[in-house]
């Protein structure tokens, strides 16, 4: 290997034997996020088509569907080996996409089909992304995650950039049905990557214990076990997991407040559905382009030098400042800047940091408790904050009240990120594997 190549790999934090896994993980996330972001602008337009004032009902419907899906997911993950479970989840959603493509071709203007697609895509994106990061937390050791997760997340950002660009260019040529079929093909392309990563785990990843980074080498060929509601039970018994859940709720609250303001200002500023789709696509493209730059050149260095604590704390503080700016100048340009800042920070810093928190827990927690937090807890935060936003608007009648509320919540969000970062650093560096998941009295090994 040439000297420039070695220097580049060292600068990116890639050690010998890890390059193939980084490439596989990068391509895995690229295909996954290109598949989702290709359809995201369509979802936003469909949400506005049903009325901005009805968005809270779509958020509530999404949360209800999540509650129905959680026990089904828990049953499947308990009985299927992880090597089979992950591909089956993606194959299921590929079949869903094909079904929506056929239904949309038969009834392209059906409002209820548009609403169903909005809810489905809101469920789909959380489940597939949660399972993807569960896979990565299962494959990589904590030390590897700190060095490499930002690079893997760059694959997600690259896919998130390619998806809306391809979607905006192709939709006039192949239509919405063709776009959905292409999205299904990209999602299916992730299946070989999952198999490769599980194989690499056994050779050089979390399946190989090392003295300075101890883990329990749990075999992905064996089922995780546990009950249908084991994920909820694990979260309820652990202060560490409850803290992560509250962190996700505050993230969802900030996102929802800004999302509703975005929908309101876009509807006011751009009356045409075509213009609205173009605006959403442009914002997505800018976000993903900036995110890639931050992930490749800054995220890994920040994680290696300052740890998870910095990744989880700086974005909430910046979001709080953005809310204050929005309270003073409630214009579309200011909102767009705040939205871009928050989303770049979430994808480049928060997301890798959040996923690192799960590298120090067991397999059941990685796949079950994590999925509950990433799906049901996140959508619960969405639904509750959507109704809170609606109530604040009804009583105050001024968007500045929502912005100030968001700024106050962002301060608590930043403190919680600092607390979680400190807990993770302690577990990754000093605690034995059996003691990593802090539990309440009554759980084996609990405090």
C-alpha positions as CSV (number, residue, x, y, z in Angstrom):
1,X,0.0,0.0,0.0
2,X,1.4,3.4,-1.0
3,X,2.4,6.0,1.6
4,X,-0.3,8.5,0.7
5,X,-3.0,5.8,1.0
6,X,-1.6,4.8,4.4
7,X,-1.5,8.4,5.5
8,X,-5.1,8.9,4.4
9,X,-6.3,5.8,6.2
10,X,-4.5,6.9,9.4
11,X,-6.0,10.3,9.1
12,X,-9.5,8.8,8.9
13,X,-8.8,6.5,11.8
14,X,-8.9,3.2,9.8
15,X,-6.6,0.5,11.2
16,X,-5.3,-2.6,9.3
17,X,-8.0,-5.1,8.6
18,X,-10.8,-2.6,9.0
19,X,-10.9,-1.1,5.5
20,X,-13.2,-3.7,3.9
21,X,-15.7,-3.4,6.8
22,X,-15.7,0.4,6.4
23,X,-16.3,0.2,2.7
24,X,-19.1,-2.4,3.2
25,X,-20.7,-0.3,6.0
26,X,-20.4,2.9,3.9
27,X,-22.1,1.2,0.8
28,X,-24.8,-0.3,3.1
29,X,-25.8,3.1,4.4
30,X,-25.5,4.7,1.0
31,X,-28.0,2.3,-0.5
32,X,-30.3,2.5,2.5
33,X,-30.4,6.3,2.7
34,X,-30.6,6.8,-1.1
35,X,-33.6,4.6,-1.0
36,X,-35.3,6.6,1.8
37,X,-34.4,10.1,0.8
38,X,-35.5,9.5,-2.8
39,X,-39.0,9.3,-1.4
40,X,-38.8,11.8,1.5
41,X,-39.7,14.9,-0.6
42,X,-42.7,13.0,-1.9
43,X,-43.8,12.3,1.7
44,X,-43.5,15.9,2.7
45,X,-45.6,17.0,-0.3
46,X,-48.2,14.4,0.6
47,X,-48.3,15.6,4.2
48,X,-49.0,19.2,3.0
49,X,-51.7,17.9,0.6
50,X,-53.7,16.7,3.5
51,X,-53.5,20.1,5.2
52,X,-50.8,21.5,7.5
53,X,-53.3,21.7,10.3
54,X,-53.9,18.0,10.1
55,X,-50.2,17.0,10.5
56,X,-50.6,16.2,14.2
57,X,-53.1,13.5,13.2
58,X,-50.5,11.9,10.9
59,X,-48.0,12.0,13.7
60,X,-50.4,10.3,16.0
61,X,-51.3,7.7,13.5
62,X,-47.6,7.0,13.0
63,X,-47.2,6.5,16.7
64,X,-50.1,4.1,16.9
65,X,-48.7,2.0,14.0
66,X,-45.4,1.9,15.9
67,X,-47.1,0.5,19.0
68,X,-48.6,-2.3,16.9
69,X,-45.3,-3.0,15.1
70,X,-43.1,-3.2,18.3
71,X,-44.4,-6.6,19.7
72,X,-44.2,-8.1,16.2
73,X,-40.7,-6.9,15.8
74,X,-39.9,-8.2,19.3
75,X,-41.3,-11.7,18.5
76,X,-39.3,-11.9,15.3
77,X,-36.0,-10.7,16.8
78,X,-36.4,-13.1,19.7
79,X,-36.8,-16.2,17.6
80,X,-34.6,-15.5,14.5
81,X,-30.8,-15.5,14.5
82,X,-29.4,-12.0,13.9
83,X,-27.8,-13.1,10.7
84,X,-31.2,-13.9,9.3
85,X,-33.3,-11.4,11.1
86,X,-31.6,-8.3,9.7
87,X,-32.0,-9.3,6.0
88,X,-35.6,-10.4,6.6
89,X,-36.5,-7.0,8.0
90,X,-35.2,-5.3,4.8
91,X,-36.9,-7.9,2.5
92,X,-40.2,-7.2,4.2
93,X,-39.9,-3.4,3.5
94,X,-38.8,-4.1,-0.1
95,X,-42.1,-6.0,-0.6
96,X,-44.0,-3.1,1.0
97,X,-42.5,-0.6,-1.4
98,X,-43.4,-2.8,-4.4
99,X,-47.0,-2.9,-3.1
100,X,-47.2,0.9,-2.8
101,X,-45.8,1.3,-6.3
102,X,-48.5,-0.8,-7.7
103,X,-51.2,0.9,-5.6
104,X,-50.0,4.4,-6.6
105,X,-50.1,3.4,-10.3
106,X,-53.7,2.3,-9.9
107,X,-54.9,5.3,-7.9
108,X,-52.3,8.2,-8.2
109,X,-54.6,10.9,-6.7
110,X,-56.1,9.0,-3.8
111,X,-55.8,11.2,-0.7
112,X,-56.1,8.3,1.8
113,X,-53.4,6.4,-0.1
114,X,-51.2,9.5,0.2
115,X,-51.8,9.6,4.0
116,X,-51.1,5.8,4.3
117,X,-47.8,6.3,2.5
118,X,-46.9,9.2,4.7
119,X,-47.4,7.1,7.8
120,X,-45.8,4.0,6.3
121,X,-42.6,5.9,5.3
122,X,-42.4,7.5,8.7
123,X,-42.5,4.0,10.3
124,X,-40.2,2.6,7.6
125,X,-37.4,5.1,8.0
126,X,-37.1,4.6,11.8
127,X,-37.2,0.8,11.7
128,X,-34.7,0.3,8.8
129,X,-32.3,3.0,10.2
130,X,-32.6,1.6,13.8
131,X,-31.8,-2.0,12.6
132,X,-28.9,-0.7,10.5
133,X,-27.3,0.9,13.5
134,X,-28.0,-2.1,15.7
135,X,-26.1,-4.1,13.1
136,X,-23.1,-1.7,13.3
137,X,-23.2,-1.6,17.1
138,X,-23.2,-5.4,17.0
139,X,-20.3,-5.7,14.5
140,X,-17.9,-3.1,15.8
141,X,-16.2,-2.9,19.2
142,X,-16.6,0.4,21.2
143,X,-13.1,1.6,20.3
144,X,-13.7,0.8,16.6
145,X,-17.0,2.6,16.8
146,X,-15.4,5.8,18.1
147,X,-13.0,5.9,15.1
148,X,-15.3,4.6,12.4
149,X,-18.9,5.4,13.0
150,X,-18.6,8.9,11.5
151,X,-17.2,7.4,8.3
152,X,-20.1,4.9,8.2
153,X,-22.5,7.8,8.8
154,X,-20.9,9.6,5.8
155,X,-22.3,6.8,3.7
156,X,-25.7,7.7,5.0
157,X,-25.2,11.3,4.1
158,X,-23.9,10.5,0.6
159,X,-27.0,8.4,0.1
160,X,-29.1,11.1,1.5
161,X,-27.6,13.5,-1.0
162,X,-27.9,11.2,-4.0
163,X,-31.4,10.2,-3.2
164,X,-33.2,13.5,-3.6
165,X,-31.0,14.6,-6.5
166,X,-31.8,11.3,-8.4
167,X,-35.5,11.5,-7.3
168,X,-35.9,15.1,-8.5
169,X,-34.3,14.3,-11.8
170,X,-36.0,10.9,-12.4
171,X,-39.6,11.5,-11.2
172,X,-40.6,13.4,-14.4
173,X,-39.2,10.6,-16.5
174,X,-40.3,7.4,-14.6
175,X,-43.1,8.7,-12.4
176,X,-43.8,8.0,-8.8
177,X,-44.3,4.3,-9.5
178,X,-40.9,4.0,-11.1
179,X,-39.3,6.0,-8.2
180,X,-40.8,3.6,-5.7
181,X,-39.5,0.6,-7.6
182,X,-36.0,2.1,-7.8
183,X,-36.1,2.8,-4.1
184,X,-37.0,-0.9,-3.5
185,X,-34.0,-2.0,-5.6
186,X,-31.6,0.2,-3.6
187,X,-33.0,-1.2,-0.4
188,X,-32.5,-4.7,-1.6
189,X,-28.9,-3.9,-2.5
190,X,-28.2,-3.6,1.3
191,X,-28.7,-7.4,1.8
192,X,-25.2,-8.6,0.7
193,X,-23.6,-5.9,2.9
194,X,-25.3,-7.3,6.0
195,X,-24.0,-10.8,5.3
196,X,-20.5,-9.5,4.8
197,X,-20.4,-7.4,8.0
198,X,-21.6,-10.3,10.1
199,X,-18.8,-12.4,8.6
200,X,-16.2,-9.7,9.3
201,X,-17.4,-9.4,12.9
202,X,-16.2,-12.9,13.5
203,X,-12.8,-12.3,12.0
204,X,-11.8,-8.8,13.2
205,X,-14.8,-7.1,14.9
206,X,-16.8,-7.5,18.1
207,X,-16.6,-11.3,17.9
208,X,-12.8,-11.1,18.6
209,X,-12.3,-10.0,22.2
210,X,-9.2,-7.9,23.0
211,X,-7.7,-7.0,26.4
212,X,-8.1,-3.2,26.2
213,X,-11.6,-3.3,24.7
214,X,-13.4,-6.2,26.3
215,X,-16.8,-7.4,25.0
216,X,-18.9,-10.5,25.2
217,X,-18.5,-12.3,21.9
218,X,-22.2,-13.2,21.3
219,X,-22.8,-15.4,18.3
220,X,-25.1,-13.8,15.6
221,X,-26.1,-17.3,14.5
222,X,-28.1,-17.8,17.7
223,X,-31.4,-16.1,18.5
224,X,-31.4,-13.3,21.0
225,X,-34.3,-14.7,22.9
226,X,-36.6,-12.8,25.4
227,X,-40.2,-11.9,25.2
228,X,-42.3,-9.7,23.0
229,X,-42.0,-6.7,25.3
230,X,-38.5,-7.3,26.4
231,X,-37.3,-4.0,24.8
232,X,-39.7,-2.0,26.9
233,X,-38.7,-3.9,30.1
234,X,-35.0,-3.3,29.5
235,X,-35.6,0.4,29.0
236,X,-37.8,0.7,32.1
237,X,-35.2,-1.0,34.3
238,X,-32.1,1.0,33.3
239,X,-31.3,4.6,34.1
240,X,-28.8,4.6,31.3
241,X,-31.5,3.5,28.7
242,X,-34.1,5.8,30.2
243,X,-31.6,8.7,29.8
244,X,-31.1,7.7,26.1
245,X,-34.9,7.6,25.7
246,X,-35.4,11.1,27.2
247,X,-32.6,12.4,25.0
248,X,-34.4,11.0,21.9
249,X,-37.7,12.6,23.1
250,X,-36.0,16.0,23.4
251,X,-34.5,15.5,19.9
252,X,-37.9,14.6,18.5
253,X,-39.4,17.7,20.2
254,X,-36.9,20.1,18.7
255,X,-37.3,18.4,15.3
256,X,-41.1,18.5,15.5
257,X,-41.3,22.2,16.5
258,X,-39.0,23.1,13.5
259,X,-40.8,20.7,11.2
260,X,-44.2,22.3,11.8
261,X,-42.8,25.8,11.3
262,X,-41.2,24.6,8.1
263,X,-44.5,23.2,6.8
264,X,-46.3,26.4,7.7
265,X,-43.8,28.8,6.2
266,X,-43.3,26.7,3.0
267,X,-47.0,26.5,2.5
268,X,-47.2,30.3,2.9
269,X,-44.2,31.1,0.7
270,X,-44.5,28.5,-2.1
271,X,-48.2,27.8,-3.1
272,X,-47.3,25.2,-5.8
273,X,-46.9,21.6,-4.9
274,X,-44.1,21.4,-7.5
275,X,-42.3,24.3,-5.8
276,X,-42.8,22.8,-2.4
277,X,-41.2,19.5,-3.5
278,X,-38.3,21.4,-5.1
279,X,-37.8,23.4,-1.8
280,X,-37.7,20.2,0.3
281,X,-35.4,18.5,-2.2
282,X,-33.0,21.6,-2.1
283,X,-32.9,21.6,1.7
284,X,-32.2,17.9,1.8
285,X,-29.4,18.3,-0.8
286,X,-27.7,21.1,1.1
287,X,-28.0,19.3,4.4
288,X,-26.5,16.1,3.1
289,X,-23.7,17.9,1.3
290,X,-22.6,19.8,4.4
291,X,-23.0,16.7,6.5
292,X,-20.6,14.7,4.4
293,X,-17.9,17.4,4.8
294,X,-18.3,17.5,8.6
295,X,-18.4,13.7,8.9
296,X,-15.3,13.0,6.8
297,X,-13.1,15.8,8.2
298,X,-14.4,16.7,11.7
299,X,-16.7,14.1,13.3
300,X,-14.1,11.4,13.8
301,X,-11.5,13.8,15.1
302,X,-14.0,15.3,17.5
303,X,-15.0,11.8,18.8
304,X,-11.4,10.6,19.2
305,X,-10.2,13.8,20.9
306,X,-13.2,14.9,23.0
307,X,-15.3,11.7,23.2
308,X,-19.0,11.0,22.9
309,X,-19.8,13.8,25.4
310,X,-18.9,16.5,22.9
311,X,-20.9,14.8,20.1
312,X,-24.0,14.8,22.2
313,X,-23.8,18.2,23.8
314,X,-22.8,20.7,21.1
315,X,-25.8,20.2,18.8
316,X,-28.5,20.9,21.4
317,X,-26.7,24.1,22.4
318,X,-26.5,25.2,18.8
319,X,-30.2,24.3,18.3
320,X,-31.1,26.4,21.4
321,X,-29.4,29.4,19.8
322,X,-31.3,28.7,16.6
323,X,-34.6,28.8,18.4
324,X,-33.7,32.2,19.9
325,X,-32.8,33.5,16.5
326,X,-36.2,32.2,15.1
327,X,-38.0,33.9,18.0
328,X,-36.5,37.2,16.9
329,X,-36.8,36.8,13.1
330,X,-39.6,34.3,12.2
331,X,-38.8,34.3,8.5
332,X,-38.4,31.4,6.1
333,X,-34.7,32.2,5.4
334,X,-33.9,32.0,9.2
335,X,-35.9,28.9,9.6
336,X,-34.2,27.2,6.7
337,X,-30.8,28.1,8.2
338,X,-31.8,26.7,11.6
339,X,-33.2,23.5,10.0
340,X,-30.0,22.9,8.1
341,X,-27.9,23.6,11.2
342,X,-29.9,21.2,13.3
343,X,-30.1,18.4,10.7
344,X,-26.4,18.6,9.8
345,X,-25.5,18.5,13.5
346,X,-27.9,15.5,14.0
347,X,-26.5,13.5,11.1
348,X,-22.8,14.4,11.5
349,X,-22.5,14.4,15.3
350,X,-25.6,13.3,17.2
351,X,-26.3,10.2,15.2
352,X,-22.8,8.7,15.5
353,X,-22.7,9.7,19.2
354,X,-26.1,8.1,19.9
355,X,-25.1,4.9,18.3
356,X,-21.9,4.7,20.2
357,X,-23.9,4.6,23.4
358,X,-25.1,1.1,22.4
359,X,-21.7,-0.4,21.8
360,X,-21.3,-1.1,25.5
361,X,-24.5,-3.2,26.0
362,X,-25.5,-6.7,25.2
363,X,-27.1,-8.0,22.0
364,X,-30.7,-8.0,23.3
365,X,-30.4,-4.4,24.3
366,X,-28.8,-3.5,21.0
367,X,-31.7,-5.0,18.9
368,X,-34.7,-4.7,21.2
369,X,-34.3,-1.8,23.7
370,X,-32.6,0.3,21.0
371,X,-35.4,-0.4,18.6
372,X,-38.0,0.6,21.1
373,X,-36.2,3.9,21.7
374,X,-35.5,4.6,18.1
375,X,-39.1,3.9,17.0
376,X,-41.8,3.9,19.6
377,X,-40.1,6.4,22.0
378,X,-39.1,8.7,19.1
379,X,-42.6,8.7,17.6
380,X,-44.2,9.2,21.0
381,X,-42.0,12.3,21.3
382,X,-43.2,13.3,17.8
383,X,-46.9,12.8,18.6
384,X,-46.8,14.5,22.0
385,X,-44.7,17.5,20.9
386,X,-47.0,17.9,17.8
387,X,-50.0,18.3,20.1
388,X,-48.0,20.6,22.4
389,X,-47.1,22.7,19.4
390,X,-50.7,22.8,18.3
391,X,-51.8,23.9,21.8
392,X,-49.2,26.6,22.1
393,X,-50.2,28.0,18.7
394,X,-53.9,27.9,19.8
395,X,-53.3,29.8,23.1
396,X,-50.6,32.2,22.1
397,X,-51.1,32.8,18.4
398,X,-47.4,33.8,18.0
399,X,-44.6,31.5,16.7
400,X,-42.1,33.2,19.1
401,X,-43.6,31.3,22.0
402,X,-42.9,28.0,20.4
403,X,-39.3,29.1,19.6
404,X,-38.7,30.2,23.2
405,X,-40.1,27.0,24.5
406,X,-37.8,25.1,22.2
407,X,-34.8,27.1,23.4
408,X,-35.5,26.2,27.1
409,X,-35.9,22.5,26.2
410,X,-32.7,22.5,24.3
411,X,-30.7,23.5,27.4
412,X,-32.0,20.4,29.2
413,X,-31.3,18.4,26.1
414,X,-27.6,19.6,26.2
415,X,-27.2,18.7,29.9
416,X,-28.6,15.2,29.3
417,X,-26.2,14.7,26.4
418,X,-23.3,15.6,28.7
419,X,-24.5,13.1,31.3
420,X,-24.9,10.3,28.8
421,X,-21.5,10.9,27.3
422,X,-19.9,10.7,30.8
423,X,-21.7,7.4,31.6
424,X,-20.7,5.9,28.2
425,X,-17.1,6.8,28.7
426,X,-17.0,5.2,32.1
427,X,-18.6,2.0,30.8
428,X,-16.4,1.6,27.8
429,X,-13.2,2.2,29.7
430,X,-13.6,0.7,33.1
431,X,-16.6,-1.6,33.6
432,X,-16.6,-5.3,32.9
433,X,-19.0,-6.5,30.2
434,X,-21.5,-8.0,32.6
435,X,-21.9,-4.6,34.4
436,X,-22.3,-2.4,31.5
437,X,-26.0,-2.1,31.5
438,X,-27.0,-0.3,34.7
439,X,-30.2,-1.8,36.0
440,X,-32.6,-1.3,38.9
441,X,-32.8,-3.7,41.9
442,X,-34.2,-7.0,40.8
443,X,-32.3,-7.3,37.5
444,X,-29.3,-9.7,37.6
445,X,-26.2,-7.6,38.0
446,X,-28.2,-4.5,38.7
447,X,-27.3,-1.8,41.2
